[in-house]
Amino acid sequence: MSYQKIAIAGATGNLGPTIVQSLIDAGFDVTILSQSGKTNNLPSAAKTVKVDYSSQTSLIDALRGQDVFISAVPKHDSQPALIDAAIAAGVKRFIPSEFGSNISGNAKAAALPIFKGKVVTQDYLKQKSSEISYTLIVTGLFLDWGMQAGFSVNLKGGPTRVFDGGDDKHSMTLLNDIGQAVVGVLKHPEETKNRAVYVQSAAVSQNELIEIAEKVKPGVKIDRQDTSVEQLLKDSYKQLEQGGDQVGAAMIGFIVVSIFGDSKEYGNVWSGKNDNGLLGIEELGKGDLEKLIAGL
């Protein structure tokens, strides 16, 4: 089976532009579904179709003739409707907005409230697998974005929360490698059918990232703030109960817990049992990490 025509929703977020560029570079015919119709910052080689996401007719019309539908939408619980539209339009493969923590392979991560929509989507895809195939792409924290945003190491002078000593390694993936993983899935449809694939650019600890940052960025001294994942989990549930403007902070907390929690509990490291080889991902060595961090 060969896929060529690829539609993508959510192309203007943190990850979407990289996926679009990777698909175009690999020679795929890419169509961007856009609520506003404005995709000025995305590659001009991609076509843009304005679509009303609240209308199944609009979605189905936009998806007719497409082989694969990739979702990078932030509202994960909206995806069953996208799946239904893809089935009605004759799309062959659905790649949901997964791209992160190990929800498919770890019950403790899946139980965190932030991932409810992803769990609903995964369950729905399994129910519909006789009508449309799917692939879940599990990446861990976005390695480069995670440092730029201060999730793993704060390179901009603010405090870095170092979780439970900072020695535990966690799988993380560069944005460009996630784009390559998507391309790899499309080039290996049978090997990736109806399952989760796992990729990583590196399995690295916070302490290793901090050590490299202080080595390659003159004048940078990381302000460590020792933090307990278990305490963060408790605080996040408390914020969720308080509601209101505390909910957003709680949800971010749950994401952080899934990323930096004990790897045996949250399944957030997959060295030696990933799909890097199949999908064309080469892991970074220490020198590669030093070059990466020096350029951030």
KOLZAVEX-996161 format. One record per residue: x, y, z of N, C-alpha, C, O in turn. Coordinates in steps of 0.001 Angstrom, whole numbers, padded with zeros to 6 digits, always signed. Atoms other than C-alpha are relative to their C-alpha. Last residue first. Layout:
residues N
XYZXYZXYZXYZ;...
//
This chain:
residues 296
+001319-000435-000494+019533+027306+021563+000073+001348+000700-000945+001855+001172;+000709-000816+000986+022624+026766+019430-001349+000503+000451-002006+001251-000272;-000784-001213+000266+024905+025590+022237-000743+000938-000943-000572+002155-000882;+000247-000930-001104+022168+023157+023270+000772+001301-000188+000291+002368+000192;+001404-000427-000039+022165+021402+019901-000198+001080+001046-000754+002137+000749;+000199-000904+001142+025952+021286+019569-001421+000551-000001-001637+001735-000263;-000740-001237-000283+026305+019812+023063-000206+001015-001123-000412+002199-000856;+000764-000756-000995+023549+017306+022352+000693+001320+000333+000043+002352+000498;+001171-000546+000685+025302+016200+019178-000834+000841+000950-001326+001908+000583;-000457-001114+000828+028567+015783+021078-001144+000669-000742-001165+001892-000886;-000248-001140-000879+026799+013682+023696+000471+001218-000790+000078+002346-000494;-001058+000248-000966+025389+011382+021041+000233+001254+000833-000414+002281+000623;-001057-000975-000199+022044+011933+019365+001019-000502+001010+000655-001062+002045;-000108-000601-001325+019904+009036+018203+001211+000926+000103+002221+000738-000577;-001318+000260-000562+019269+008468+014508+000131+000715+001348-000123+001915+001451;-000448-000962-001011+015617+008248+013458+001360-000422+000532+001526-001556+000980;-001100-000831+000490+014789+006470+010183+000469+001076+000957+000909+002140+000523;+000493-001300+000454+011332+005091+010973+001098+000969-000414+000809+002089-000835;+001042+000123+001020+012220+001405+011219-000342+001348-000614-000556+001444-001822;-000579+000615+001189+015466+002028+013081-000995-000091-001140-000659+000213-002285;-000915-000909+000687+013933+004472+015537+000524-000576-001308+000539+000105-002333;+000145+000198+001446+011037+002142+016393+000907+000935-000799+000638+001213-001968;+000741-001006+000755+011782+001780+020104+000005-000330-001495+000539-001353-001924;+001246+000640+000415+012748-001028+022439-000888+001000-000749-002107+001038-000581;-000172+001415+000305+016403-000329+023204-001261-000717-000423-001197-001880-000821;-001273+000356+000624+015704+002984+024909+000046-001504-000244-000355-002290+000616;+000124+001197+000849+012024+003404+025692+001270-000275-000798+001213-000668-001964;-001278+000236+000687+011836+005861+028583-000112-001300-000768-000566-002314-000237;-000409-001113+000851+008627+007439+029879+001425-000120-000546+002047+000881-000900;-000372+000545+001308+006880+004357+031223+000516+001030-000981+000181+000986-002165;+000691-000723+001069+005183+006306+034032+000437-000422-001408-000033+000141-002396;+001414-000235-000302+005970+004132+037053-000746+000576-001192-001904+000230-001423;+000631+001295-000230+009269+002592+035992-001496+000144+000266-002273-000781+000028;+000192+000684+001283+010337+005910+034468-000657-001363+000158-001360-001818-000744;-000841+001198+000028+009793+007739+037748-000299-000822-001248-001453-001154-001519;+000239+000977-001046+007937+010932+036883+000926-001195-000149+001547-001383-001196;-001137+000109-000914+009595+013476+034601-000255-000932+001189+000607-001070+002058;-001311-000105+000650+007391+013425+031513+001132-000369+000944+002043-001112+000578;-000140+001109+000951+004102+012180+032957+001363-000025-000672+001846-001084-001073;-000084+001262-000749+004478+014488+035965+000220-001176-000956+001049-002047-000691;-001360+000072-000545+005190+017444+033674+000204-001294+000779+001260-001919+000684;-000901+000294+001120+001975+016786+031753+001427-000181+000509+002119-001123+000124;+000186+001409+000339+000010+016595+035011+000906-000409-001169+001447-001515-001184;-000638+000830-001018+001476+019915+036129-000107-001477-000319+000859-002221-000153;-001431-000046+000300+000483+021576+032866+000759-000874+000988+001698-001575+000611;-000192+000822+001186-003070+020394+033513+001466-000006-000443+001986-001040-000863;+000093+001417-000357-003037+021753+037043+000314-000885-001197+001040-001871-001071;-001241+000344-000696-001787+025146+035892+000011-001472+000385+001045-002137+000315;-001081+000008+000978-004647+025353+033398+001324-000401+000623+002072-001189+000044;+000084+001228+000804-007193+024334+036023+001141-000089-000999+001724-001157-001182;-000984+000971-000466-006122+027012+038516+000041-001261-000877+000993-002040-000810;-001270-000221+000689-007905+029798+036594+001105-000937+000475+002225-000876-000031;-000281-001348+000486-011245+028408+037675+001326+000098-000720+001677-000751-001539;+000665-000449+001219-011163+025070+039452+000420+001391-000422+001439+001908+000036;+000310-001418-000204-010091+024564+043067-000708+000603-001212-001503+001533-001080;+001175-000094-000869-010337+020797+042588-000421+001457+000210-001611+001757+000310;+001135+000448+000807-007920+020947+039640-001296+000112+000801-002328+000516+000265;+000348-001105+000901-005507+023018+041725-001215-000360-000851-002073+000483-001114;+000591-001045-000828-005554+020325+044431-000437+001187-000850-001520+001733-000642;+001364+000432-000316-004983+017609+041836-000714+001052+000863-001911+001286+000700;+000792-000099+001230-001993+019554+040527-001437-000438+000230-002367+000190-000277;+000336-001411+000222-000565+020090+044015-000902+000158-001223-001818+000981-001226;+000980-000389-001014-000708+016349+044739-000462+001442-000217-001654+001737-000126;+001238+000713+000313+001042+015532+041451-001102+000399+000978-002231+000675+000571;+000597-000680+001146+003669+018217+042073-001330-000642-000373-002286+000054-000714;+000593-001232-000512+004300+016717+045500-000666+000788-001123-001741+001358-000933;+001175+000378-000786+004809+013266+043971-000695+001237+000568-001924+001298+000600;+001091+000313+000928+007108+014727+041322-001270-000337+000767-002364+000070+000375;+000490+001371-000096+009244+016268+044070-001147-000201-000985-002110+000566-000985;+001456+000189-000016+011129+019444+043211-000329-001478+000058+000371-002304-000527;+000304+001409-000230+014660+020763+043659-001488-000185+000265-002080+000501+001098;+001067-000032-000991+014902+024255+042166-000458-001445+000210-001261-001968-000562;+000719+001236-000297+018209+024524+040318-001051+000219+001099-000779+000841+002126;+000546-000185-001351+019284+027954+039033-000901-001199+000311-002074-001210-000062;+001376+000436-000190+021339+026964+035980-000394+000129+001466+000296-000371+002355;-000028+000776-001231+024483+029027+035540-001444-000352+000342-002242+000522+000683;+001258+000591-000464+024939+030335+032014+000251-000830+001253+001101-001721+001261;+000767-000930-000815+027923+032646+031544-001311-000558+000524-001945+000050+001386;-000775-000818-000942+029361+030686+028662-000893+000980+000769-001745+001657+000195;+000561-001349+000076+026832+028297+027055+000698+000868+001060+000278+000894+002217;-000073-000547+001365+028618+025032+026187-000568+001409-000117-000417+002045-001160;-001276+000169+000689+029561+023727+029642+000058+000812-001294+001058+001475-001569;-000987-000817-000703+026673+025065+031727+001375-000102-000642+002214+000779-000455;+000339-001422+000153+024209+023731+029171+001047+000890+000662+001454+001903+000093;-000377-000424+001350+025961+020344+029016-000256+001494-000167+000580+002211-000718;-001466+000036+000109+025809+019862+032778+000455+000495-001366+001413+001262-001464;-000534-001135-000756+022176+020983+032890+001521+000063-000127+002091+001134-000333;+000293-001212+000764+021210+018571+030128+000560+001235+000685+001097+002130+000033;-000863+000011+001185+022973+015691+031902-000219+001259-000831+000746+001857-001308;-001361-000332-000422+021321+016610+035191+000969+000015-001172+001868+000854-001229;-000107-001439-000202+017915+016696+033514+001416+000393+000410+001931+001419-000035;+000474-000504-001290+018422+013152+032324+000104+001519+000054+000820+002135-000735;-000951-000873-000687+018673+011920+028742-000613+000501+001299-001828+000676+001393;+000495+000241-001363+017149+009281+026524+001001+000685+000910+002140+000238+001044;-000926+000325-001091+017855+010791+023137-000803-000384+001231-001912+000102+001454;-001282-000532+000457+016290+011496+019751+001072-000282+001032+002253-000408+000707;-000727-000911-000882+013455+009201+020710+001247+000498-000706+001915-000252-001418;-001235-000590+000526+010781+007239+018879+000644+000873+001066-000028+001370+001970;-000752-000769-000990+008011+004844+019875+001296+000513-000624+002054-000247-001226;-001424+000050+000297+005336+003495+017523+000704+000955+000962+000163+001997+001330;-000835-001136-000377+001853+002739+018809+001420-000241-000468+001934-001355-000363;-000829+000135-001188-000266+000242+016941+000670+001318+000330+000629+002268-000452;+000807+000268-001200-002951-000192+014313+000851-000275+001235+000602-001225+001978;+001474+000023+000011-000628-000373+011294-000579-000361+001369-000181-001348+001988;+000446-000939-001030+003018+000586+011724-001520+000004+000172-002069+000875+000848;-000753+000217-001244+004647-002331+009876-000498+000877+001154-000266+000565+002322;+000380+001286-000576+001921-002228+007223+000698-000250+001330+000091-000765+002269;+001386+000079-000483+002169+001481+006517-000363-001319+000653-001097-001332+001641;+000080+001369-000506+005962+001729+006335-001408-000249+000557-001570-000509+001749;-000779+000855+000897+006547+004838+004184-000017-001465+000427+000406-002338-000331;+000666+000028+001294+003730+006708+005932+000728-000881-001007+000107-001433-001915;+001259+000744-000132+005121+005779+009341-000677-000139-001364-001145-001219-001724;-000322+001418-000112+008591+006938+008327-001232-000876+000124-001292-001957-000462;-000370+000470+001342+007264+010307+007186+000283-001499+000018-000149-002228-000875;+001248+000005+000774+005582+010777+010552+000259-000510-001408-000482-001348-001923;+000764+001158-000459+008811+009750+012307-001321-000104-000759-001735-001199-001139;-000545+001181+000674+010762+012239+010190-000763-001251+000396-000969-002140-000431;+000398-000089+001399+008499+015045+011414+000481-001200-000795-000258-001738-001620;+001422+000352-000011+009052+013833+014959-000554+000087-001415-001330-000771-001837;+000071+001456-000036+012790+013876+014238-001448-000484+000090-001772-001567-000398;-000298+000521+001339+012532+017504+013178-000066-001522-000050-000475-002094-001060;+001123-000275+000901+010774+018409+016437+000248-000582-001387-000642-001202-001969;-000059-001272+000700+013530+016715+018440-001219+000180-000900-001773-000798-001403;-000156+000036+001451+012531+013773+020614-000001+001404-000582-000841+002230-000227;+000381-001304+000559+012790+013029+024326+000330-000002-001486+001244-000701-001923;-000052-000089+001460+012937+009725+026234-000530+001362-000460-001589+001814-000025;+001323-000007+000609+013573+010167+029959+000157+000157-001512+001029+000888-001980;+000020-000292+001433+016644+009407+032100-001425-000099-000532-002217-000915-000062;+000792+000946+000787+016427+009629+035900-000019+000429-001469-000261+001596-001777;-000842+001028+000623+019289+011594+037457-000763-000956-000917-000157-001629-001751;-000398-000298+001373+017462+014861+038188+000835-001044-000701+001354-000783-001786;-001447+000132+000108+017340+014576+041982+000555+000194-001395+001729+000529-001552;-000467+001190-000721+013615+013921+042244+001491-000267-000214+001904-001406-000428;+000920+000930-000628+012654+016523+039636+000710-001213+000593+001426-001938-000098;-000711+001264+000174+014815+019527+038877-000742-001054+000818-000857-000942+002038;+000481+001014-000935+012667+022627+038427+000673-001330-000318+000496-001880-001405;+000266+001286+000637+014843+025094+036582-000475-000971+001067+000253-001274+002013;-000253+001276-000684+014683+028650+037913-000332-001202-000870-001256-001158-001682;+000940+000282-001068+014892+031625+035549+000310-001333+000651+001236-002029+000234;-000344-000654-001257+017970+032667+033603-000964-000209+001143-000643+000132+002282;+000195-001448+000080+016929+032027+030007+000212+000715+001333-000060+001911+001448;-001224-000609+000504+018286+028497+029577-000040+001531+000031+000917+002195-000368;+000284-001394+000312+015626+026924+031760+001296+000692-000390+002146+000971+000457;-001057-000883-000496+016209+023186+031549-000362+001417-000410-000697+001662-001569;-001060+000888-000487+013572+020473+031112+001154+000770+000609+001654+000408+001674;+000555+001184-000654+010373+022476+030743+001087-000865+000621+000960-001298+001766;-000389+000102-001392+012002+025855+030092-000573-001205+000733-000562-001239+001964;+001146-000364-000833+010128+026576+026863+000296-000116+001489-000540+000243+002317;+000349-001387+000327+013330+026612+024791-001146+000502+000871-001206+001686+001203;-001006-000871-000600+014467+023475+026594-000314+001467-000274-000129+002321+000593;+000069+000133-001446+011268+021571+025877+001025+000857+000720+000760+001355+001814;+001056-000883-000487+011165+022892+022298-000056-000019+001524-000304+001014+002147;-000435-001379+000211+014519+021230+021609-001035+000997+000520-000681+001955+001206;-001305-000276-000609+013666+017863+023175+000421+001456-000136+000748+002098+000862;-000710-000537+001157+009931+017641+022453+001335+000555+000508+001355+001533+001255;-000113-001453+000096+008955+015645+025553+000720+000386-001290+001676-000279-001690;-000503-000651-001195+008162+011983+024952+000010+001515-000195-000583+002033-001141;-001269-000706+000163+007755+010885+021350+000657+000438+001301+001842+000770+001309;-000369-000363-001372+004889+008413+021042+001423+000542-000012+002348-000140-000453;-001431-000319-000012+003350+008239+017543+000364+000564+001370-000073+001655+001736;-000263-000929-001090-000008+006428+017473+001505+000239+000051+002279-000718+000085;-001312+000119-000635-000818+004821+014120+000106+001068+001075-000208+002233+000830;-000548-001119-000759-004277+004185+012698+001423-000316+000434+001851-001470+000452;-001159+000380-000800-006277+002060+010284+000565+001240+000694+000205+002370+000366;-001141-000863+000288-009780+002970+009169+001162-000444+000887+000976-000703+002076;+000431-000979+000992-012977+000915+008945+001113+000967-000389+001111+001502-001497;+000404+000743+001190-011929-002296+010731-000422+000942-001126-000569+000519-002272;-001178+000476+000740-009972-000172+013216-000341-000850-001222+000503-001023-002101;+000213-000256+001428-013104+001728+014270+001105-000588-000884+001178-000277-002073;+001352+000420+000382-013329+000426+017850-000210+000077-001513-000944-000729-002085;+000024+001458-000104-009541+000688+018247-001363-000549-000409-001449-001587-001066;-000738+000539+001137-009682+004255+016941+000020-001525+000016-000095-002162-001031;+000878-000113+001171-012400+005075+019477+000690-000551-001252+000053-001214-002071;+001048+001018-000101-010322+003755+022362-000900+000017-001234-001307-001033-001733;-000612+001316+000211-007340+005819+021248-001045-001108+000039-001039-002003-000806;-000344+000136+001419-009478+008943+020917+000612-001356-000302+000256-001990-001296;+001256+000142+000745-011042+008545+024361+000287-000229-001479-000331-001086-002111;+000473+001356-000278-007583+007993+025860-001290-000272-000757-001457-001344-001338;-000836+000923+000764-006287+011126+024150-000454-001442+000209-000467-002234-000733;+000373-000077+001418-009214+013158+025445+000818-000930-000873+000306-001481-001847;+001305+000633+000197-008644+011975+029021-000403-000019-001475-000888-001032-001980;-000032+000887+001152-004940+012844+028862-001334-000686-000286-001390-001619-001087;-000320-000725+001228-004956+015920+031086-000130-000868-001232-000334-000352-002331;+001159-000684+000586-006746+013985+033829+000276+000709-001322-000615+000796-002166;-000121-001418-000332-003816+011586+034486-001087+000791-000740-001303+000556-001929;+000997-000385-000997-005060+007987+034167+000075+001477+000383-000833+001978+001047;+001308-000130+000624-003188+007374+030897-001067+000492+000966-002051+001102+000548;+000001-001219+000805+000130+008053+032620-001384+000248-000593-001873+001377-000590;-000113-001100-000951-000596+005436+035271+000024+001346-000729-000588+002314-000278;+001288-000301-000608-001902+002960+032684+000061+001200+000940-000902+001960+001037;-000181-000131-001443+001266+003024+030593-001294+000472+000647-001752+001584+000388;-000706+001130-000595+001520+001840+027006+000155+000050+001501+000808-000815+002084;+000448+001286+000542-000955+003958+025044+000614-001182+000729+000044-002273+000718;+001381+000249-000392-000545+007087+027139-000432-001399-000409-001183-002059+000309;+000326+001391+000333+003252+007151+026838-001396-000377+000506-001526-001176+001434;-000198+000989-001049+003753+010904+026808-000577-001361-000391-001352-001484-001338;-000337-000418-001348+004015+013036+023680+000191-001177+000927+000924-002112+000604;-001229-000790-000036+003061+013057+020015+000358+000490+001411+000395+001695+001662;-000607+000755-001106-000578+011892+020306+001298+000708+000373+001309+001544+001276;-000852-000944-000716-002671+014143+018077+000489-000657+001285-000025-000404+002374;+000580-000975-000923-004064+011282+016037+001040+000915+000633+002247+000712+000495;-001064-000183-000990-002649+009614+012909-000477+001080+000963-000526+002255+000597;+000156-001160-000876-005567+008310+010833+001149-000002+001002+001389-001000+001682;-000773+000012-001253-005020+005968+007878-000251+001294+000768-000316+002371+000176;-000506+001333-000362-007128+004958+004837+000672-000051+001383+000580-001067+002073;-001410-000092-000401-009343+008007+004214+000460-001349+000543-000305-002047+001208;-000812+001061+000595-012596+007080+002464+001479+000089+000305+002293-000512-000397;-000671-000505+001209-014446+010364+003094+000875-001059-000675+001398-000824-001764;+001013-000319+001005-016917+008771+005524+000619+000449-001314+000055+000228-002385;+000588+001264+000459-014043+007203+007464-001000+000260-001118-000989-000432-002137;-001010+000682+000814-012200+010526+007653-000534-001312-000551-000293-001642-001712;-000058-000681+001295-015362+012292+008829+001005-000674-000929+000756-000822-002125;+001230+000322+000736-015853+009727+011583+000006+000633-001389-000370-000005-002372;-000121+001392+000446-012218+010093+012654-001222-000409-000817-001092-001043-001864;-000919-000026+001143-012552+013876+012795+000167-001401-000580+000252-001578-001795;+000742-000580+001127-015641+013494+014997+000876+000082-001245+000388-000100-002360;+000935+000991+000537-013678+011118+017246-000824+000522-001179-001096-000218-002124;-000495+000833+001093-010949+013806+017395-000932-001120-000460-000871-001481-001635;+000732-000309+001231-012725+016521+019381+000326-000978-001125-000280-000915-002194;+001298+000666-000034-011590+014983+022691-000869+000335-001207-001961-000216-001348;-000096+001421+000317-007999+015888+021841-001350-000698-000011-001543-001651-000766;+001203+000520-000662-008561+019618+021643-000141-001480-000325-000780-001857-001307;-000180-000005-001456-004981+020655+020811-001195-000550+000768-001042-001004+001902;+000881-000952-000671-005213+019585+017149+000195-000066+001515+000473-001138+002054;-000866-000616-001009-002211+017859+015571-000815+001020+000791-000273+002008+001285;+000558-000990-000918-004311+015442+013545+001080+000482+000955+001751-000313+001613;-000819-000204-001191-002923+013638+010512-000633+001097+000844-000934+002180+000343;+000383-001206-000724-005396+012345+007902+000819+000049+001285+000702-000831+002138;-000315-000040-001430-004031+009867+005376-000458+001329+000582-000341+002375-000056;-000385+001336-000476-005036+008802+001855+000140-000052+001521-000237-001035+002159;-001209+000053-000818-006953+011932+000854+000271-001434+000468-000657-002185+000768;-001181+000195+000842-009421+011784-002053+001305-000051+000777+002356-000318+000194;+000194+000931+001121-012289+013263-000042+001267-000072-000853+001843+000955-001213;-000825+001203-000125-010991+014941+003113-000165-000979-001164+000583-001953-001253;-001423-000355-000002-012206+018506+002515+000899-001233-000042+002027-001169-000529;-000342-000570+001315-015698+017330+001518+001489+000305-000092+002108+000077-001131;+000003+001110+000967-015878+015124+004610+000390+000498-001379+001181-000139-002074;-001164+000855-000219-014854+017986+006880+000098-001100-001040+001168-001350-001594;-001180-000768+000379-017394+020429+005442+001261-000845+000136+002123-000817-000743;+000024-000125+001460-020163+017832+005628+001230+000736-000505+001843+000337-001496;-000509+001243+000562-019184+016981+009208+000029+000060-001518+000935-000492-002142;+000846+000572+001050-019658+020625+010159+000623-001262-000570+001695-001205-001172;+001274+000371-000620-018239+021907+013469-000954-000659-000985-002026-001120-000594;-000175+001217-000789-014715+021823+012028-001286-000440+000711-001390-001585+001152;+000758-000251-001216-015703+024319+009322+000034-001283+000822-000629-002262+000479;+000963+001009-000430-012998+023992+006690-000679+000447+001288-000074+001104+002135;+000736-000549-001131-010806+026278+004612-001119-000965+000367-001867-001417-000500;+001448+000086+000187-008545+024197+002401-000665+000551+001247-000394+000085+002354;+000802-000322-001174-004844+025039+002133-001474-000065-000359-001898+000506-001364;+001291-000615+000299-002459+023431-000338-000742+000265+001306-000553-000443+002295;+001188+000674-000531+001112+022795+000735-001253+000760-000412-001280+001991-000398;+000227+001210+000797+003955+023986-001512-001214-000785+000491-001744-001626-000235;+000943-000308+001082+003633+027437+000088-000294-001220-000871-001284-001230-001602;-000572+000121+001341+005261+026134+003263-001041+000200-001098-002138-000356-001037;-000276+001384+000363+003517+027434+006401+000499-000086-001431+000277+000839-002212;-001326+000371-000493+003719+030954+007825+000371-001444-000310+001416-001926+000128;-001067-000749+000655+000840+032282+005728+001395-000445+000404+002331-000320-000386;-001170+000831-000300-001604+029591+006821+001243+000636-000622+002054-000044-001251;-001256-000746-000014-004796+031628+007003+001146-000908+000432+001217-001323+001588;-000498-000095+001373-007919+029739+005929+001327+000715-000098+001867+000886-001191;-000065-001395+000429-009450+030519+009306+000376+000143-001466+000075+001156-002097;+001253-000664-000356-010610+027009+010195-000030+001420-000563-001053+001870-001078;-000119-001199-000821-007698+025447+008326-001366+000619+000249-002138+000840-000685;+001358-000399-000331-007209+022007+006815+000076+001157+000990+000751+001057+002015;+000205-000502-001351-003741+021777+005305-001464+000388+000172-001994+001183-000604;+001114-000941-000093-003302+019624+002213-000217+000368+001461-000366-000506+002314;+000500-000400-001317+000015+017910+001513-001115+001034-000123-000997+002024-000846;+000972-001021+000389+001068+015899-001565-000759+000392+001266-001531-000410+001793;+001434+000261-000137+004073+013953-000294-000819+001202-000464-000352+002341-000438;+000695+000154+001261+007592+014370-001691-001481-000312+000080-002084-000694-000923;+000002+001421+000363+009698+013753+001420-000813-000270-001265-000899-001415-001709;-001371+000372+000350+010522+017468+001736+000088-001451-000471+000949-001801-001277;-000308-000608+001301+006795+018186+001630+001397-000390-000461+001602-000725-001628;+000795+000689+001022+006091+015728+004432+000302+000539-001393+000446-000226-002346;-000579+001335+000185+008927+017084+006565-000729-000776-001087-000101-001464-001891;-001245-000135+000755+007746+020675+006031+000633-001364-000272+001142-001604-001367;+000306-000418+001378+004186+019822+007100+001271+000067-000832+001310-000468-001940;+000569+001155+000692+005367+017903+010163-000279+000345-001456+000044-000430-002356;-001093+000943+000243+007608+020801+011210-000503-001238-000726+000171-001737-001627;-000840-000468+001103+004775+023312+010757+001152-000949-000330+001504-001117-001498;+000573+000094+001334+002411+021189+012907+000902+000467-001139+001043-000258-002124;-000528+001133+000757+004611+020794+015976-000428-000012-001459+000318-000470-002324;-001436+000171-000249+004214+024010+017958+000624-001047-000912+001776-000910-001323;-000441+000059-001385+000829+024822+016421+001505-000155+000139+002254+000163-000785;-000653-001252-000378-000050+026013+012891+000484+000016+001451+000900+001064+001945;-001333-000163+000583-000780+022641+011302+000735+001245+000463+001911+001414+000140;-000840-000498-001084-003675+021726+013546+001411+000286-000437+002356+000086+000325;+000719-001002-000778-005325+019533+010918+000872+000421+001176+001593-000401+001742;-000411-000246-001382-003310+017659+008304-000850+001098+000607-001098+002127-000022;+000655-001173-000571-004253+016024+004995+000427+000148+001453+000660-000848+002137;+000035-000113-001449-001885+013680+003149-000699+001292+000416-000328+002377-000033;+000751-001216-000285-002096+012466-000448-000299+000066+001508-000995-000787+002060;-000570-001161+000645+000670+009981-001246-000685+001299+000419-000022+002309+000653;+000703-001228-000328+000197+006715+000605+000681+001170-000693+001909+001221-000760;-000792-001217+000102+001322+003422-000935-000868+001212+000307-001940+001369-000279;+000841-001192+000000+000000+000000+000000+000880+001247+000000+001855+001329+000746;
//
